[in-house]
Amino acid sequence: RVVPEFRTGPRGVAGVGAFFISNGAVFAALLPWYPLVMGRLGLKAWEFGLVGASFAVGAIVSSVLPSRLIARFYAVPVAVVGTVVLAAAVALAGWSGCGFALAACIFFAGFFDAIVDVAQNVVGVAVQDNSGRSILSSMHALWSLGGVISGAASTAAATAGTDMRLYLAVVGFVCIILVGIGGLLVGNAPVMPKSNDEPSASSGKGRLQWWFVLRAALPLAVIATCGTTIEDVANNWSAIAAVQIGNVPAASAGVAFSVIIGSQCLGRFSGDFLIQKCGRIRIARFGGVFIVFGGLAIVTAQEPIRLIIGLAAVGYGAATLVPSALGSAAHIPGVSSASGVTLVNWIMRVGFLVTSPLVGVITTATSLRWGLSVLLPIGFVAVVLASTLNPVENVPAPKGRDAPKRDVTISPPG
């Protein structure tokens, strides 16, 4: 059959945006209900900590699946079906009758979230490469926006006494519809063969190739981890910092989270324009500098204003680190775009398990100021490793014998 034309214009970009905003919204819908769930199930703090960690464990366990699923079924179907199962896992969490059941639901949510994350980024990179302009930073901004809107709506629903089970089911249904519309908007890409120069671990040459691939992926994963560390600070430590460092009343401490996520969202929306003008490397270096100076403002703050300025600076500075790292991962020589994104995404998630406990250990031994001082080396590392990002933006793919053999197919053949 004739394959429909690949949509690279506004409709294609809107389709990718639907993927990202739905993914940001679906799990964020559960987070504001955690205190109520914890009280209903009678979970102790350490028990709830283990329940929360099951999300990251699920994401790591599924690490080998995304590239294989995308190679077999292609990225658009994987993103759509993965979102359906992810939404079901989140909805079922509302029916949990014990901590083990809740942990199982969150585990599977993390399991399928990692798969959807890789698939939607592969779609985003393919649309970006074919459209001739940077879009990935804005797509991650929509992910942040989806999380903020969903979290705020869930908070309002919980405050109003809405039934959590019904609410999570409705949000899941809406996200499934949204991602389905996104798949229709993206359309079908011309079918391209899977890369045949992807290394095989069964041969000595393959192992050598994979060593070079890992060397290319590792600094990109570290850059991405620098970005996710800022998100972790926003989720787990910003409100506490507002109270303990900025002397903000506890009832108003949530403003700290809004500031850091809001500035990150703003940075991501402006990031594509800046990257298009200046390139990934320069913008990542500027981001690292912002994180360093923002971190200094946070750890030396004695009142709310300096703390808020510092939080805004680190949020804005980290905005493009994850999308730039994943965009570069899709162009690692020797592997398909799905394999490159999967590898960097997996290493990033392993690093994500380390950062928050590190802040906690330092804070327990000293104080939160010292704990958040990890922002300074994080910014410095981002500056140093920025040169490993792919500096070329949206170069048209060469034709003929020089054409790269990467798998950028994002939907099944007709």
C-alpha positions in Angstrom: 0.0 0.0 0.0 1.0 3.6 -0.4 2.4 4.9 2.8 0.7 8.2 3.9 2.9 11.3 3.9 4.8 11.9 7.1 3.5 15.0 8.8 6.2 17.4 9.7 4.2 20.6 9.9 2.0 21.9 12.7 -0.1 18.8 12.8 2.9 16.5 13.4 4.3 18.8 16.1 0.9 19.0 17.8 0.7 15.2 17.8 4.1 14.9 19.5 2.9 17.6 22.0 -0.2 15.5 22.8 2.1 12.5 23.6 4.2 14.6 26.0 1.4 16.5 27.8 -0.6 13.3 28.4 2.5 11.5 29.7 3.2 14.4 32.1 -0.4 14.4 33.3 -1.2 10.8 33.8 1.1 9.9 36.8 1.1 13.4 38.2 -2.7 12.9 38.8 -1.8 10.4 41.5 0.9 12.4 43.4 -1.4 14.8 45.4 -3.4 11.9 46.7 -0.3 10.3 48.4 -1.0 11.8 51.9 -4.6 10.5 51.8 -3.6 7.1 50.6 -0.8 6.9 53.2 -3.3 7.6 56.0 -6.0 5.3 54.6 -3.6 2.4 54.4 -1.8 3.2 57.6 1.6 3.2 56.1 4.6 4.4 58.1 7.1 6.9 56.6 9.7 4.3 55.7 7.0 2.0 54.2 5.7 4.8 52.0 9.3 5.6 51.0 9.6 2.0 49.7 6.3 2.3 47.9 7.4 5.5 46.2 10.7 3.9 45.2 8.9 1.1 43.3 8.3 3.6 40.5 12.0 4.0 39.8 12.5 0.2 40.2 9.9 -0.5 37.6 11.4 2.0 35.2 14.9 0.3 35.6 13.5 -3.2 35.2 11.9 -2.3 31.9 15.2 -0.8 30.6 15.9 -3.4 27.9 12.4 -3.4 26.4 11.8 0.1 24.8 14.3 -0.3 21.9 13.1 -3.9 21.2 9.4 -3.0 21.3 10.0 0.0 19.0 12.1 -2.1 16.6 9.2 -4.6 16.4 6.1 -2.5 16.6 7.5 1.1 16.0 7.3 4.1 18.3 3.8 5.5 17.8 2.0 2.2 18.7 4.3 1.6 21.6 3.6 5.1 22.9 -0.2 4.7 22.5 -0.5 1.2 24.0 2.0 2.0 26.7 0.0 5.0 27.8 -3.2 2.8 28.0 -1.5 0.4 30.4 0.2 3.2 32.3 -3.2 4.9 32.8 -4.7 1.6 34.0 -1.9 1.1 36.5 -2.4 4.6 37.9 -6.2 4.1 38.1 -5.8 0.8 39.8 -3.6 2.5 42.5 -6.8 4.1 43.8 -8.3 0.7 44.6 -5.2 -0.5 46.5 -6.2 -2.1 49.8 -2.7 -2.5 51.2 0.8 -1.2 50.7 1.9 -4.2 48.6 -0.9 -3.6 46.2 -0.1 0.1 45.9 3.6 -0.7 45.4 2.7 -3.1 42.6 0.5 -0.5 40.8 3.3 2.1 41.1 5.9 -0.4 40.0 3.9 -1.1 36.8 3.3 2.6 36.3 7.1 3.1 36.4 7.6 0.1 34.2 5.4 1.4 31.4 6.3 5.1 31.9 9.9 4.3 31.0 8.7 2.6 27.8 6.4 5.4 26.8 9.1 8.0 27.6 11.6 6.4 25.2 8.9 6.0 22.5 7.6 9.6 22.6 11.2 10.9 22.5 11.9 8.8 19.5 8.8 10.2 17.8 9.9 13.7 18.9 13.4 13.3 17.5 12.0 11.9 14.2 9.6 14.8 13.8 12.3 17.3 14.7 14.8 15.8 12.2 12.2 15.9 9.4 10.8 19.3 10.2 14.1 21.1 10.0 13.8 22.9 13.4 14.3 22.2 17.1 11.1 21.2 18.9 12.2 18.7 21.6 12.7 21.3 24.3 9.2 22.6 23.8 7.8 19.1 23.9 9.4 18.5 27.3 7.9 21.9 28.4 4.5 20.5 27.5 5.4 17.4 29.7 6.1 19.8 32.6 3.0 21.7 31.9 0.9 18.6 31.8 2.3 17.6 35.2 1.6 21.0 36.7 -2.0 21.2 35.4 -2.7 17.6 36.5 -1.2 18.1 39.9 -3.2 21.3 40.5 -6.4 19.7 39.4 -5.8 16.6 41.6 -5.1 18.9 44.6 -8.4 20.7 44.0 -10.2 17.4 43.6 -8.8 16.0 46.8 -9.6 19.2 48.7 -13.2 19.0 47.4 -13.6 15.4 48.6 -13.9 13.9 45.2 -13.7 10.1 45.0 -10.1 9.3 44.1 -10.9 6.1 42.2 -13.4 7.9 39.9 -11.1 10.8 39.5 -8.1 8.7 38.5 -10.2 6.7 36.0 -11.4 9.9 34.4 -7.9 11.4 34.1 -6.6 8.1 32.6 -9.4 8.0 30.1 -8.7 11.6 29.0 -5.0 10.9 28.6 -5.7 7.8 26.5 -8.0 9.8 24.2 -5.3 12.6 24.0 -2.5 10.2 23.1 -4.7 8.5 20.5 -5.4 11.9 18.9 -1.6 12.5 19.0 -1.0 9.3 17.1 -3.5 10.3 14.4 -1.9 13.7 14.1 1.6 12.4 13.7 0.6 10.0 10.9 2.8 7.4 9.3 6.5 7.8 8.4 8.1 6.2 5.3 9.2 2.8 6.3 13.0 2.5 6.7 14.9 -0.7 7.5 16.3 -1.2 10.9 19.9 -0.3 11.2 22.2 -3.2 10.3 25.3 -1.6 11.8 24.0 -1.9 15.3 26.7 -3.8 17.2 26.1 -7.4 18.3 27.4 -8.2 21.8 28.1 -11.8 20.7 31.3 -10.9 18.8 34.5 -9.2 19.8 33.9 -6.5 17.3 30.4 -6.0 18.6 31.7 -5.7 22.2 34.2 -3.1 21.0 31.6 -1.2 19.2 29.3 -1.2 22.3 32.2 0.1 24.4 32.4 3.1 22.1 28.6 3.5 22.2 28.6 3.4 26.0 31.4 6.0 26.1 29.3 8.2 23.9 26.1 7.6 26.0 27.6 8.0 29.5 28.3 11.7 29.4 24.9 12.4 27.8 23.3 10.4 30.7 25.2 12.4 33.2 24.0 15.6 31.7 20.4 14.3 31.7 20.8 13.3 35.4 21.9 16.8 36.1 18.6 17.9 34.8 16.5 15.3 36.6 18.3 16.2 39.9 16.8 19.6 39.7 13.3 18.0 39.1 14.0 15.9 42.2 14.9 18.9 44.2 11.6 20.5 43.1 9.6 17.4 44.0 11.1 16.5 47.3 13.1 19.4 48.8 11.9 22.7 47.5 9.0 23.1 50.0 11.2 22.0 52.9 13.9 24.5 51.7 11.3 27.2 51.7 10.5 26.6 55.3 14.0 25.8 56.7 16.1 28.1 54.6 13.8 30.9 53.4 11.7 31.1 56.5 8.5 30.8 54.5 5.3 29.8 56.4 4.5 26.1 56.0 1.1 26.8 54.5 2.8 28.8 51.7 5.8 26.5 51.1 4.3 25.1 47.9 5.2 28.3 46.1 8.8 27.0 46.0 7.7 24.0 43.9 5.7 26.2 41.6 8.6 28.6 41.1 11.2 26.0 40.1 8.8 24.0 37.8 7.4 27.1 36.3 10.8 28.5 35.5 11.8 25.1 34.0 8.7 25.1 31.9 9.5 28.7 30.7 13.1 27.7 29.9 11.9 24.7 27.9 9.5 26.8 25.8 12.2 29.3 25.0 14.9 26.6 24.7 14.1 25.6 21.1 14.5 29.1 19.9 17.8 29.5 21.8 19.1 26.2 20.7 18.2 27.0 17.1 20.2 30.2 17.4 23.1 29.2 19.6 23.2 25.4 19.5 22.8 22.8 22.2 26.4 23.1 23.6 26.3 26.8 24.3 22.8 26.7 25.9 23.7 23.7 28.1 26.8 25.6 29.3 24.7 28.7 30.1 22.3 26.4 31.9 25.1 25.0 34.0 26.2 28.5 35.0 22.6 29.3 36.0 22.5 26.2 38.2 25.7 27.1 39.9 24.7 30.7 40.7 21.2 29.6 41.6 22.6 27.0 43.9 24.8 29.6 45.6 21.7 31.8 46.1 19.8 28.9 47.6 22.4 27.8 50.1 23.2 31.3 51.3 19.6 32.6 51.4 18.3 34.0 54.7 15.0 35.3 53.4 12.4 34.2 50.8 13.4 36.6 47.9 17.0 35.2 47.5 15.7 31.6 47.8 13.0 32.2 45.2 15.5 33.8 42.8 17.9 30.8 43.3 15.1 28.3 42.7 14.0 30.1 39.5 17.6 30.2 38.3 18.3 26.4 38.7 14.9 25.6 37.2 15.6 27.7 34.1 19.2 26.5 33.9 18.2 22.8 33.9 15.4 23.3 31.4 17.1 22.0 28.2 19.5 19.5 29.7 17.3 16.4 29.5 15.8 17.1 26.0 19.3 18.0 24.6 20.8 14.9 26.0 18.1 12.6 24.6 18.1 14.5 21.3 21.9 13.8 21.1 21.4 10.2 22.2 19.2 9.6 19.2 22.2 10.3 17.0 24.9 8.1 18.6 26.7 6.4 15.8 26.4 2.7 15.5 22.9 2.2 17.0 19.4 3.0 16.1 17.8 6.2 17.6 15.6 4.0 19.8 18.6 2.1 21.2 20.5 5.4 21.9 17.6 7.0 23.7 16.9 3.8 25.6 20.5 3.5 26.8 20.8 7.1 28.0 17.3 7.0 29.5 18.2 3.9 31.5 21.5 5.3 32.9 19.7 8.5 33.7 17.0 6.7 35.7 19.7 4.7 37.7 21.4 8.1 38.5 18.0 9.4 39.6 17.9 6.7 42.3 21.1 8.1 43.8 20.6 11.9 43.8 17.7 12.3 46.3 19.2 9.9 48.9 22.5 11.7 48.5 20.8 15.0 49.4 19.0 13.2 52.3 22.2 11.7 53.7 24.1 15.0 53.6 21.2 16.8 55.1 20.9 14.3 57.9 24.6 14.6 58.7 24.8 18.4 58.5 21.9 20.6 57.3 19.7 21.2 54.3 21.9 24.0 53.2 24.8 21.6 52.8 22.5 19.0 51.3 21.4 21.4 48.5 25.0 22.4 48.0 25.1 19.4 45.5 23.6 21.9 43.1 27.0 23.5 42.7 28.9 20.5 41.4 25.9 19.5 39.3 26.0 22.9 37.5 29.8 22.6 37.1 29.5 19.1 35.6 26.8 20.3 33.1 29.2 23.1 32.0 32.1 20.6 31.5 30.2 17.9 29.7 28.2 20.2 27.5 30.7 19.7 24.7 29.7 16.1 24.4 26.2 17.1 23.1 25.6 16.8 19.4 26.3 20.3 18.1 24.5 19.8 14.8 20.8 20.8 14.8 18.4 19.3 12.2 20.9 18.7 9.3 19.0 17.2 6.4 19.8 13.5 6.1 22.1 12.7 3.2 20.8 10.6 0.4 22.3 7.6 -1.4 25.3 5.6 -0.2 26.1 8.1 2.6 22.6 7.9 4.1 22.8 7.0 7.8 21.4 3.6 8.7 19.4 4.6 11.7 15.9 3.3 12.6 13.8 6.4 12.6 10.6 4.6 11.7 7.9 5.6 14.1 4.8 3.7 13.0 4.1 0.3 11.4 4.4 -0.3 7.7 1.3 -0.1 5.6 
